[in-house]
Amino acid sequence: MKFLSPILSFLILSICFSVSLKSKPVPVASQDPSILQIKVTVLYPNYIQPWRFKNPEIRQSTGIYIGENRILVPAQAIYFYSNIEVKKPDTLKVYTAEVERIDADLGLAILKLNDSSFQKDLKAVIFQSEVFLPGTGTVMESKDQRNLEEKKLRMIRMDIDSYASGYVEYPYIEIQSEEKLDGVGELVLDVTSRIPQGILYQFKENGMGKMIPSFSIKHFIDGKSFPFKGFRFKPLVDSASRNDYGLRKDDLGVLVAEIYPGSSTDGILKLEDVILEVSNYKIDPKGYFDHPKFGKLNMSYLFHNTNESDSAFDKKIKVKVFRNKKPITIELESKPLNETAIRIPHGNTRSQMPKYLMLAGIIFQELSEHYLTEHGNQWRNRVSKELLYLNDFYRIKRNSKEGKVIFLSQVVPLSGNKAYHMTHQLVLKSVNGQEISSLEDLRNVVNQNELPYIRFTLNDGSELIFKKEEINSLNEEAKKSFQIPSDSNF
């Protein structure tokens, strides 16, 4: 057939035209109503008294309309929310939203509204992969009932770090501005083209801040997971250590210090492997490599990045390592973070409520950094040194069977447990000789035990001993006297 039929030609042209429209960057107008005001009522848990909540608080942030009645917001704005209100600029009507999806490590969430009238006059903001660095940006923010405000900033360089104390390091763009910014989700545009470059998620009093680049945002909006390298490394800069591992003077490389169970590197990398190259990039002794566009970057970029031009997402990554004083090449798959590898939760809360179990008026909890930091700015000086040590060095499981750290946080003062009133912040080692791996495990062991006495053994060698029938009666007394609603909250 020499020529295509008119209908087929029309279909091909229509598809090409729609694809080109979809992929073409769309500028954002100076008074675009798609920049929204978000007001969130949050109810934070009390980690020291986990049967209670703190007083309600109001958090304000910027939201960005991304189409289909969905809004992009910073994740930290909606943790432990009880109500989310959305306002358009220059309107009085308030809309209610719910959380559709959240990524705690990237620090972004998508809200969904059920009111079909909400999307009227709104145009979706489109995020693309390309970022212009270094460059000048325009910050768009919506406050109160006023029109949109625009402020200037400078986009300085790309770097990589954990957003909002997450578990995974992601690329971010360092920014600088002489104007007052909030760092609560404001949209950043390229000043000339007005093409979205990212979202501002942090700004400090010294005029420096951080923004999430548009390629990470696009990846999140598209509903894709994020890759995680599955190990932690430490620099290898001193000559004595390098000699011990058999490295020559001109060799580069960093040391594999920790491997996450169930990750892409579990069973492939080994502790004390020296990583020399990743994707043909040489890794220096501090863990950096030279990116052709963004300059010197942390090695984690080669695993965690989702920039379409050099992303590790859904690919195998070639890694050259020095093992047993010999170079070998291996391939790693890019898998998401295995959440079950986290033994002691740290960084951001990930909206996880603190759990507790009360037995004989004694409160047991699972150790988290959030419990420790609840003790104020000087928390490292105020908490048990044993708990502090575990939090610093045992956050990640050493093997997949390792359980949570269960500890006795406090004793509710009752006459029946008077001998133990001063006991607090001690790790539970066993119950009647049986090791405990979770609060659910602890509850089952106590309930199913047929012995007349329950013996709790703590890490300092002390023991708490109760008749089995005493446990429930003391719990009832504690609930009545101290307004504790339940024996547990899970």
C-alpha positions in Angstrom: 0.0 0.0 0.0 1.6 3.2 -1.2 -0.4 5.7 0.9 -2.0 5.6 4.3 -5.8 6.0 4.5 -7.1 9.4 5.6 -8.5 8.0 8.8 -5.3 6.3 9.7 -3.3 9.4 8.9 -5.5 11.5 11.1 -5.2 9.0 14.0 -1.4 9.0 13.8 -1.3 12.8 13.6 -3.7 13.1 16.6 -1.6 10.7 18.7 1.7 12.5 17.9 0.0 15.9 18.6 -1.3 14.7 22.0 2.0 13.2 23.0 3.8 16.4 22.0 1.4 18.5 24.0 1.8 16.2 27.0 5.6 16.3 26.9 5.9 20.0 26.3 6.6 22.1 29.4 3.7 24.4 30.4 4.5 27.9 31.8 2.6 28.9 35.0 0.9 32.3 34.8 1.6 35.0 37.4 -1.9 34.8 38.8 -2.6 31.1 38.3 -5.4 30.0 40.7 -3.8 26.6 40.9 -1.6 27.8 43.7 -3.8 27.0 46.8 -3.9 27.6 50.5 -3.9 24.6 52.7 -5.0 24.7 56.4 -4.5 21.5 58.4 -5.7 20.6 61.9 -3.2 18.1 63.4 -3.4 16.1 66.6 0.0 14.9 67.5 0.5 11.8 69.7 2.2 11.9 73.1 5.1 9.5 72.9 5.8 9.5 76.7 2.2 8.9 77.6 1.0 7.2 74.4 -2.6 6.8 75.5 -2.9 10.6 75.2 -2.7 13.2 72.5 -1.2 16.7 72.6 -3.3 19.8 72.1 -4.6 20.3 68.5 -2.4 22.6 66.3 -3.0 24.4 63.0 -0.5 24.0 60.1 -0.5 26.2 57.0 1.1 25.2 53.7 0.9 25.8 50.0 -0.9 23.3 47.7 -0.4 22.9 44.0 -3.2 21.7 41.8 -2.0 18.7 39.6 -5.3 17.8 37.9 -8.2 15.4 38.5 -9.2 17.1 41.8 -5.7 16.3 43.3 -3.4 18.7 45.2 0.3 18.3 45.8 1.4 19.3 49.4 4.4 18.8 51.7 4.0 15.5 53.7 5.1 17.2 57.0 2.1 19.5 56.8 -0.4 16.6 57.0 1.1 14.1 59.5 -1.5 13.1 62.1 -4.2 15.3 60.5 -7.7 15.4 61.7 -9.0 17.9 59.1 -7.7 19.4 55.9 -9.1 22.6 54.4 -8.4 24.0 51.0 -9.0 27.5 49.7 -8.5 29.0 46.3 -7.0 32.6 46.1 -9.7 35.3 46.4 -12.5 33.0 47.4 -14.3 32.4 50.6 -15.5 28.8 50.0 -13.6 26.2 52.0 -13.2 22.6 50.6 -12.4 19.5 52.5 -9.7 17.1 51.4 -8.4 13.6 52.3 -5.0 12.1 51.8 -4.7 9.9 48.6 -1.0 9.0 48.8 2.1 10.0 50.7 5.8 9.4 50.4 7.5 10.1 53.8 11.0 10.0 52.4 10.4 12.4 49.6 8.3 14.5 51.8 5.3 14.9 49.5 1.7 13.9 49.6 -1.3 14.1 47.2 -4.7 15.2 48.5 -8.0 14.3 46.9 -11.2 16.3 46.8 -14.6 14.8 46.1 -16.3 18.1 45.3 -16.6 18.2 41.5 -17.0 22.0 41.5 -13.5 22.4 43.0 -11.6 22.0 39.7 -13.5 24.8 38.0 -11.1 27.5 36.6 -8.1 25.4 37.7 -5.3 24.3 35.3 -3.0 21.5 36.3 0.6 22.4 37.0 2.9 20.1 35.0 6.3 19.0 36.3 9.0 17.9 33.8 12.4 16.3 34.2 14.6 19.1 33.1 16.0 21.5 35.7 18.0 24.7 34.9 21.1 24.9 37.2 22.4 27.2 38.2 19.7 29.7 37.7 17.2 32.3 39.0 13.8 31.2 40.2 10.4 32.8 41.0 8.6 31.6 44.2 4.8 31.5 44.0 2.9 31.5 47.3 -0.7 32.1 48.3 -1.5 33.6 51.7 -4.7 34.6 53.4 -7.2 36.0 50.9 -4.7 38.0 48.9 -3.5 37.5 45.4 -0.5 35.3 44.7 2.8 36.7 45.7 6.1 36.2 43.8 9.6 36.3 45.3 13.0 35.7 43.9 15.6 33.1 44.7 18.8 31.7 43.2 19.1 28.0 42.5 22.7 27.2 43.3 23.5 23.5 43.0 22.3 19.9 43.2 23.1 17.9 46.3 21.7 14.8 48.0 20.4 14.3 51.5 17.5 12.9 53.5 14.4 15.1 53.2 12.7 15.9 56.6 14.9 13.3 58.3 13.7 10.5 56.1 15.4 7.1 55.7 16.4 7.6 52.0 18.6 10.3 50.6 17.2 12.1 47.5 18.5 14.8 45.2 17.7 18.3 46.3 18.5 21.8 44.9 20.1 24.2 47.3 18.6 27.7 47.0 19.4 31.2 48.4 17.2 34.2 48.7 17.3 37.6 50.3 13.5 37.6 50.8 11.5 35.9 53.6 10.3 32.5 52.5 8.4 29.9 54.5 9.6 26.6 52.9 6.1 25.0 53.1 5.5 23.8 49.6 5.8 27.0 47.5 6.1 26.4 43.8 9.4 27.5 42.2 9.6 28.5 38.5 12.4 29.3 36.2 12.3 33.1 36.1 12.5 33.4 32.3 10.4 30.5 31.0 8.2 30.2 34.1 8.5 26.4 33.8 8.2 24.6 37.2 11.5 23.7 38.7 10.5 22.2 42.0 8.8 22.8 45.4 10.4 24.6 48.3 10.4 22.4 51.5 12.9 24.2 53.7 14.1 27.7 54.3 16.3 29.0 57.2 16.9 32.4 58.7 20.3 32.6 57.0 18.7 32.8 53.6 19.5 29.3 52.5 17.0 26.6 51.7 16.2 23.4 49.8 13.7 22.4 47.1 12.6 19.1 45.7 13.5 19.0 42.0 10.8 18.7 39.4 12.0 15.2 38.1 11.5 13.7 41.6 8.0 15.3 41.8 7.1 14.0 38.4 8.2 10.5 39.4 6.0 10.7 42.5 2.9 12.1 40.7 3.2 9.3 38.1 2.7 6.8 41.0 6.1 5.2 40.8 8.2 3.8 43.7 11.6 5.2 44.5 14.8 3.1 44.4 17.0 2.5 47.5 20.6 1.2 47.4 20.0 -1.0 50.4 23.3 -0.3 52.2 25.2 2.3 54.1 28.8 3.2 53.6 31.5 5.1 55.4 34.4 7.1 54.0 37.8 5.4 53.7 40.2 8.3 53.9 43.0 7.2 56.2 46.0 5.5 54.6 46.3 2.8 57.4 42.8 1.5 56.7 43.3 1.6 53.0 46.5 -0.4 53.3 44.7 -2.9 55.5 42.1 -3.5 52.8 44.9 -3.9 50.2 44.2 -0.7 48.2 46.9 1.0 46.3 47.7 4.6 46.9 45.9 5.8 43.8 42.8 3.6 44.4 39.5 5.3 45.3 36.5 3.8 47.1 34.3 3.7 50.2 33.6 0.9 52.7 30.3 -1.0 53.0 29.3 -0.6 56.6 25.7 -1.8 56.9 23.4 -3.9 54.7 19.6 -3.7 55.0 17.9 -7.2 55.2 15.7 -8.0 52.2 17.2 -5.1 50.2 18.6 -5.2 46.7 22.1 -5.6 48.1 21.3 -8.3 50.7 23.3 -11.4 49.7 25.2 -9.6 46.9 27.3 -7.0 48.7 29.2 -7.9 51.8 30.3 -6.0 54.8 33.7 -4.4 54.3 33.5 -4.5 50.5 35.1 -1.4 49.1 33.0 0.2 46.4 35.3 1.6 43.6 32.9 2.4 40.8 29.1 2.7 40.3 27.7 2.9 36.7 31.3 3.5 35.5 31.7 6.6 37.8 34.7 6.4 40.0 33.9 6.9 43.7 36.3 9.0 45.8 37.3 8.0 49.4 34.6 10.4 50.8 31.8 8.8 48.7 31.5 11.4 45.9 31.7 11.2 42.1 31.9 13.8 39.3 28.5 14.2 37.5 28.9 15.7 34.0 26.1 18.3 34.6 25.7 18.8 38.3 29.4 18.5 39.4 30.4 16.6 42.5 27.6 14.5 44.0 27.2 11.9 46.8 27.3 8.3 45.5 23.8 7.8 46.7 22.6 9.9 43.7 23.5 7.0 41.4 21.1 4.7 43.2 18.3 7.0 44.4 18.0 9.5 41.6 14.9 9.4 39.3 16.1 11.9 36.7 15.1 10.3 33.4 18.5 11.1 31.8 20.6 9.1 34.3 18.1 7.3 36.6 18.7 4.0 38.3 14.9 3.3 38.5 13.9 -0.1 37.1 17.4 -0.8 36.0 20.4 -3.0 37.0 23.3 -1.0 38.3 26.9 -2.1 37.6 29.1 -1.8 40.7 32.8 -2.5 40.9 34.0 -3.6 44.3 37.2 -4.6 46.0 36.6 -7.8 47.9 39.3 -9.9 49.6 41.9 -7.7 48.0 40.6 -8.5 44.5 38.4 -6.4 42.2 35.1 -7.9 41.1 32.0 -6.5 39.2 28.5 -7.2 40.4 25.0 -6.0 39.3 22.4 -4.6 41.7 18.6 -4.2 41.1 17.0 -1.0 42.1 14.3 -1.9 44.7 12.4 0.4 47.0 13.3 0.6 50.7 12.3 -2.5 52.7 10.4 -0.9 55.6 10.6 -4.1 57.7 14.4 -3.7 57.9 13.9 -0.7 60.2 14.2 -1.9 63.8 14.1 1.4 65.6 12.0 4.1 63.8 13.8 7.4 63.4 13.7 10.6 61.4 10.1 11.5 60.4 7.1 9.8 62.1 5.7 8.3 58.8 2.3 8.9 60.6 2.9 5.9 62.8 1.2 6.1 66.2 3.3 5.1 69.2 2.1 1.7 70.6 2.0 0.7 74.3 1.0 -2.3 76.4 0.2 -2.0 80.1 0.8 -5.1 82.3 0.3 -4.8 86.1 0.2 -1.0 85.7 3.6 -1.1 83.9 3.9 0.6 80.5 5.9 -1.2 77.8 6.7 0.4 74.5 8.6 -0.2 71.3 11.7 2.0 71.2 11.7 4.8 68.6 13.7 8.0 68.2 10.5 9.9 68.6 10.1 8.7 72.2 13.7 9.9 73.0 13.3 13.3 71.3 10.1 13.9 73.3 12.4 14.7 76.3 13.3 18.1 75.0 16.2 19.8 73.3 18.7 18.1 75.7 17.2 14.7 75.1 20.5 13.0 74.6 21.5 14.0 78.1 18.1 13.1 79.7 17.4 9.6 78.4 18.8 6.2 79.3 22.3 5.7 77.9 21.3 2.2 76.9 18.4 3.4 74.8 20.6 6.1 73.3 23.2 3.6 72.3 20.6 1.3 70.7 19.1 4.2 68.8 22.5 5.3 67.5 23.9 1.9 66.4 21.0 -0.6 66.1 18.4 1.2 64.0 18.7 -1.3 61.2 18.1 -5.0 61.8 21.2 -7.2 61.6 19.1 -10.0 60.2 15.5 -10.4 59.1 14.5 -12.3 62.3 15.6 -9.6 64.7 12.6 -8.0 66.5 11.8 -4.6 67.9 13.4 -3.2 71.0 10.8 -3.5 73.8 11.4 -1.4 76.9 9.7 -0.5 80.2 9.0 3.2 79.9 7.4 3.8 83.2 5.5 2.3 86.2 2.1 3.8 87.0 2.3 4.2 90.8 0.0 1.7 92.5 0.2 0.0 95.8 0.5 -3.4 94.1 3.6 -2.5 92.1 5.2 -0.3 94.8 8.5 -2.2 94.7 9.1 -1.1 91.1 8.0 2.6 91.1 11.5 3.9 90.4 12.0 1.6 87.4 12.0 3.2 84.0 13.7 3.2 80.5 15.0 -0.4 80.8 15.0 -2.9 78.0 12.9 -6.0 78.4 15.1 -9.1 77.8 12.6 -11.9 78.5 9.4 -13.0 80.1 9.6 -16.3 82.0 12.8 -17.0 80.1 11.3 -16.4 76.6 12.7 -13.6 74.4 10.3 -10.9 73.2 10.3 -9.4 69.7 7.3 -7.1 69.7 4.5 -5.8 71.9 2.1 -8.3 70.2 4.5 -11.1 71.1 4.7 -9.8 74.7 0.9 -9.8 75.1 0.6 -13.3 73.7 3.4 -14.7 75.9 1.7 -13.3 79.1 -1.8 -14.3 78.1 -0.9 -17.8 77.1 1.6 -18.5 79.9 0.3 -21.3 82.2 2.7 -20.7 85.1 1.3 -19.0 88.3 3.9 -16.2 88.2 5.0 -13.9 85.4 8.7 -12.9 85.6 9.9 -9.9 83.6 13.7 -9.8 83.2 15.3 -6.5 82.3 18.6 -5.6 80.7 20.2 -4.5 84.1 19.6 -8.0 85.5 16.7 -7.0 87.7 13.4 -8.9 87.7 9.7 -7.9 88.1 7.6 -10.7 89.4 3.8 -10.8 89.6 1.1 -13.4 90.1 -0.7 -13.8 86.9 -4.1 -12.9 88.4 -2.6 -9.6 89.7 -1.8 -8.2 86.2 -5.4 -7.6 85.2 -6.5 -6.3 88.5 -3.6 -3.8 88.7 -4.4 -2.7 85.1 -8.0 -2.0 86.1 -6.9 0.1 89.0 -4.4 2.1 86.8 -7.1 2.8 84.2 -9.5 4.0 86.8 -7.0 6.1 88.8 -5.0 7.7 85.9 -7.6 7.9 83.1 -5.8 5.4 80.9 -8.5 4.3 78.4 -7.2 0.8 77.6 -4.6 -1.8 78.4 -3.1 -1.3 74.9 -3.7 0.7 71.7 -3.0 -1.9 69.1 
